[in-house]
Amino acid sequence: MRNMINRFLSLSAWLAVGVMALTSCSSSDVDTWYDDENDEANVVTISITDDGNTDNLPAGSHIGLFVIDGNGNPVVSNQMLTLGTGGSATLPDVALTGQLIVYSPYQTDWEHALSEKSRFDVQDNQSTAEGYKASDLLIGSGDASQLSMKHVLSRIVVHITDETGDVDMGEMNVQLLNKTGSVMVDLRNASTESVADSEKDIAMYPYELSDWRLSLEAIVAPQTITNGDEFLEFSRNGRSQVFYIPQDATLEGGKTFIYYFRLTQTGVIFDGTTITNWRNGGTTDDIKIITDDNA
């Protein structure tokens, strides 16, 4: 009996040592393999592509991620990704084989954005870079090998050239008047529908300033503007002037609508307009279409 007990104890000890050795070896191997996969396969670059130009959002930007499996079902819903340098982001493992839908800026309440339309509101104060960027809705789709987003709202640019020679253009403020500022978003199809009764005045962002020229921009929902509608208000030193649009205009998503003005001794004079595709890193606006009889 004593011999049998000793043999049993010896066998148990041998098995315990063997299990510990196998566990230690397996754990090390799995951790190393998993880390290598994350370092390489799970990193993707998310870019912005419009009109043939490619750009990246700055590091630290937050992106919303949805992943759809082969049956069309979401397996990741509204996970927030934080971009690194050059638009890089680390994807969850499940995203490596699924269809990806991404958008920016991140919205905390878009958990069900694939099954129902979600509301997006532009900022009424876009006079700062932060307010402008928070209004720029981008949507894209693809797989883990390639992801790019596009602008889906409308961009309005205003150029004012000083012909007086004695005005500080930095004192000029411009706002859009009574413009639709909200959309319902169909994320699967990267489309939007403007929300009725969401009009607001929107302060424009002065993105470029010189001694003789001021350039501003703002983002609005796609919409139609009727001839004679209030469009812009220029203000400086307690005085203001309202510009009424001289013709019907359809503001399409993904387009830039550029309006040119001259500042004279008698006030601000409309000088023409141009429509272009939304171009990253600026806009090509050297061709003017004169539409005002007084220009």
C-alpha positions in Angstrom: 0.0 0.0 0.0 2.8 2.4 0.9 4.5 1.8 -2.5 1.2 2.5 -4.3 0.8 5.9 -2.4 4.3 6.9 -3.2 3.8 6.1 -6.9 0.6 8.1 -6.9 2.3 11.1 -5.3 5.2 10.9 -7.7 2.9 10.8 -10.7 0.8 13.8 -9.4 3.9 15.9 -8.9 5.2 15.0 -12.4 1.8 16.0 -13.9 1.8 19.3 -12.0 5.2 20.2 -13.2 4.3 19.3 -16.8 1.1 21.4 -16.7 3.0 24.4 -15.3 5.6 24.1 -18.0 3.1 23.9 -20.8 1.0 26.8 -19.4 4.1 29.0 -19.1 5.2 28.2 -22.7 1.7 28.6 -24.2 1.1 32.0 -22.5 4.4 33.4 -23.7 3.9 32.3 -27.3 0.3 33.6 -27.5 1.2 37.0 -26.0 4.1 37.5 -28.4 2.1 36.4 -31.5 -0.9 38.6 -30.5 1.2 41.7 -30.0 3.0 41.2 -33.3 -0.4 41.0 -35.0 -1.7 44.2 -33.3 1.5 46.0 -34.2 1.1 45.3 -37.9 -2.2 43.9 -39.1 -4.5 45.9 -36.9 -3.2 49.4 -37.8 -5.0 51.2 -40.6 -4.7 54.8 -42.1 -8.0 56.7 -42.2 -7.8 59.6 -44.7 -10.0 62.2 -46.3 -10.3 62.0 -50.0 -12.2 64.6 -52.1 -11.8 65.7 -55.7 -8.7 63.5 -56.1 -6.9 65.1 -53.1 -6.0 63.2 -49.9 -5.6 64.6 -46.5 -5.5 63.4 -42.9 -7.3 64.5 -39.8 -4.9 65.7 -37.0 -3.6 63.3 -34.4 -6.0 63.0 -31.5 -9.1 63.3 -33.6 -11.9 60.9 -32.6 -13.5 58.6 -35.2 -16.7 56.5 -34.9 -16.3 52.9 -36.1 -19.0 50.3 -37.2 -18.1 46.8 -38.4 -20.6 44.7 -40.4 -20.1 40.9 -40.9 -20.8 38.9 -44.0 -24.5 38.6 -43.2 -24.9 42.4 -42.9 -25.1 42.4 -39.1 -23.2 44.9 -37.0 -20.5 43.3 -34.8 -19.0 46.6 -33.6 -21.3 49.6 -33.0 -20.0 53.1 -32.6 -16.6 52.3 -31.1 -14.5 55.4 -30.7 -11.0 55.4 -32.4 -8.4 58.0 -31.6 -6.2 58.8 -34.6 -2.4 58.9 -34.3 0.1 60.6 -36.6 -0.8 60.5 -40.2 -4.3 59.3 -39.6 -3.3 55.9 -38.2 -5.7 53.9 -36.0 -5.7 50.5 -34.3 -8.7 48.3 -35.2 -10.2 45.6 -33.1 -9.5 42.0 -34.4 -13.0 41.5 -35.6 -12.6 44.5 -38.0 -9.9 42.7 -40.1 -12.5 40.7 -42.0 -15.6 42.8 -42.0 -17.0 45.8 -43.8 -16.0 49.0 -42.0 -18.0 52.3 -41.8 -16.3 55.3 -40.2 -17.4 58.8 -39.5 -16.2 62.0 -37.8 -16.6 63.9 -35.6 -17.5 61.2 -33.0 -21.1 61.3 -31.6 -21.7 59.6 -28.3 -25.4 58.9 -29.1 -25.0 57.2 -32.5 -25.0 53.6 -31.1 -27.9 52.7 -33.4 -26.9 54.7 -36.5 -26.9 51.7 -38.8 -30.5 50.8 -38.0 -32.0 54.3 -37.8 -31.1 57.8 -39.0 -29.2 59.9 -36.6 -29.2 63.7 -36.2 -26.2 65.9 -36.7 -26.1 69.6 -35.9 -23.5 72.1 -37.2 -22.2 74.6 -34.7 -23.8 78.1 -34.7 -20.5 79.5 -33.6 -18.0 78.4 -36.2 -15.8 81.5 -35.7 -13.1 79.3 -34.2 -11.2 76.4 -35.7 -12.7 74.1 -33.1 -16.3 75.1 -33.9 -15.7 74.8 -37.6 -14.1 71.3 -37.4 -16.9 70.1 -35.1 -19.4 71.0 -37.9 -17.5 69.1 -40.6 -19.3 65.7 -41.0 -17.2 63.1 -42.8 -18.4 59.6 -43.7 -16.5 56.7 -45.3 -16.5 52.9 -45.8 -14.1 50.2 -46.9 -12.1 47.3 -45.4 -9.0 47.1 -43.2 -6.7 47.7 -46.2 -8.2 51.0 -47.2 -10.4 53.5 -45.5 -11.2 57.1 -46.6 -13.9 59.6 -45.7 -15.7 62.3 -47.7 -17.3 65.6 -46.7 -21.1 65.3 -46.9 -22.3 68.8 -45.9 -21.9 72.1 -47.8 -19.1 74.6 -47.4 -19.5 78.3 -47.9 -16.5 80.5 -48.4 -16.5 84.3 -48.4 -13.6 86.5 -49.8 -13.6 90.2 -49.0 -11.1 92.4 -50.7 -10.5 95.9 -49.3 -10.4 98.6 -51.9 -10.2 101.5 -49.4 -6.7 100.9 -48.2 -7.5 102.1 -44.7 -9.6 99.4 -43.1 -8.4 96.8 -40.6 -9.9 93.6 -42.1 -9.4 91.8 -38.8 -12.3 94.0 -37.4 -14.8 92.5 -39.9 -17.2 89.9 -38.7 -19.4 87.8 -41.0 -22.3 85.5 -40.3 -24.7 83.4 -42.3 -28.3 84.3 -41.7 -31.1 81.8 -41.1 -29.5 78.8 -42.7 -30.5 75.1 -42.2 -28.0 73.6 -39.7 -29.2 70.1 -39.0 -29.4 66.8 -41.0 -30.6 63.3 -40.5 -27.8 60.9 -41.4 -28.1 57.6 -43.2 -24.8 56.1 -42.2 -24.9 53.0 -44.3 -25.5 55.0 -47.5 -23.4 58.0 -46.5 -26.3 60.3 -47.3 -28.1 63.1 -45.4 -31.6 64.7 -45.3 -31.9 68.3 -44.1 -34.1 68.9 -41.0 -36.9 71.4 -41.4 -37.1 74.3 -39.0 -33.4 73.9 -38.0 -32.4 77.3 -39.3 -29.8 79.3 -37.4 -27.4 82.2 -37.7 -23.9 80.9 -38.1 -20.7 82.9 -37.3 -18.1 82.2 -40.0 -14.5 81.2 -39.3 -11.8 83.7 -40.5 -9.2 81.2 -41.8 -7.0 83.7 -43.7 -6.3 87.4 -43.1 -4.0 89.9 -44.8 -3.8 93.7 -44.9 -6.1 93.8 -48.0 -8.2 90.5 -47.9 -10.2 88.5 -45.4 -11.4 84.9 -46.2 -13.9 83.1 -44.1 -15.7 79.7 -44.2 -18.6 77.9 -42.6 -20.4 74.6 -43.0 -24.2 74.2 -43.4 -26.7 71.5 -44.3 -27.4 71.0 -48.0 -30.3 73.2 -48.8 -32.0 75.5 -51.4 -31.8 79.3 -51.0 -34.3 81.5 -52.8 -33.6 84.7 -54.7 -33.9 87.6 -52.3 -33.3 85.7 -49.1 -31.1 87.1 -46.4 -27.8 85.4 -46.8 -24.9 87.2 -45.0 -24.4 90.0 -42.5 -21.2 92.0 -42.4 -20.4 93.9 -39.2 -17.6 96.2 -38.2 -17.3 98.9 -35.5 -21.0 98.7 -34.5 -22.2 99.0 -38.1 -23.7 96.2 -40.2 -24.8 95.5 -43.7 -27.0 92.6 -44.9 -26.5 90.8 -48.2 -29.5 89.4 -50.0 -28.8 86.6 -52.4 -29.5 87.7 -56.0 -30.5 84.3 -57.4 -31.7 80.9 -56.4 -28.9 78.6 -55.1 -28.8 74.9 -54.3 -26.2 74.1 -51.8 -25.1 70.5 -52.5 -23.3 68.2 -50.1 -19.5 67.8 -50.8 -19.4 71.2 -52.7 -17.8 74.5 -51.9 -19.8 77.7 -52.7 -17.5 80.8 -52.9 -18.8 84.3 -52.7 -16.6 87.3 -53.6 -17.1 90.9 -52.2 -15.3 94.2 -52.4 -15.1 96.6 -49.5 -15.5 100.2 -50.8 -16.1 103.6 -49.3 -19.9 103.0 -49.8 -20.0 99.5 -48.3 -19.6 95.9 -49.2 -20.3 95.1 -52.9 -21.0 91.6 -54.3 -18.6 90.6 -57.0 -19.6 87.1 -58.1 -19.6 83.5 -57.1 -18.0 80.1 -57.9 -19.0 76.5 -57.2 -16.3 73.9 -56.9 -15.8 70.4 -55.4 -14.7 70.4 -51.8 -10.9 70.4 -52.0 -8.8 69.5 -49.0 -6.2 72.0 -47.9 -7.9 74.9 -49.6 -9.8 75.6 -52.7 -9.1 76.6 -56.3 -11.2 79.7 -56.8 -9.4 81.8 -59.5 -12.4 81.8 -61.9 -15.3 84.1 -60.9 -18.8 84.0 -62.4 -20.2 87.5 -62.2 -23.8 87.4 -61.3 -24.6 90.9 -60.0 -25.4 93.8 -62.4 -23.7 96.2 -60.0 -20.4 94.3 -59.9 
